[in-house]
Amino acid sequence: MASPYKSAYVASKHGLLGLTKTVALECATTGVTVNAVSPGYVLTDLVERQIPETAKARGITEEEVKSDVMLASQPTKKFVLAEDVAKSVLFLCSSSAENITGSNLAIDGGWTAY
């Protein structure tokens, strides 16, 4: 998704999606699948450190940072857990996903449903 003031970040994400599709086509007859995984806000150590920093910089509470800044675009209003991402990647690596290639799996609490 496009996001103001994040042109380099957004450009790199769009580039990765194009690369994913291209390599998937190049490997289509080899049995190798190529997919992208795009999580929303994942509750990592980095994100947890950003919460108080953002609260201080904006003069708002940490709860407001979570609800009004970080999770504002995620309809579920819940952080994605690293375990959720790992389980999805494990599925994509399994034989159950052998015909999924060139795709982007959004694990984003509905962010891209808008």
Secondary structure, 3 states (H helix, E strand, C coil): CCCCCCHHHHHHHHHHHHHHHHHHHHCCCCCCCCCEEEECCECCHHHHHHHHHHHHHHCCCHHHHHHHHHCCCCCCCCCECHHHHHHHHHHHCCHHHCCCCCCEEEECCCHHHC
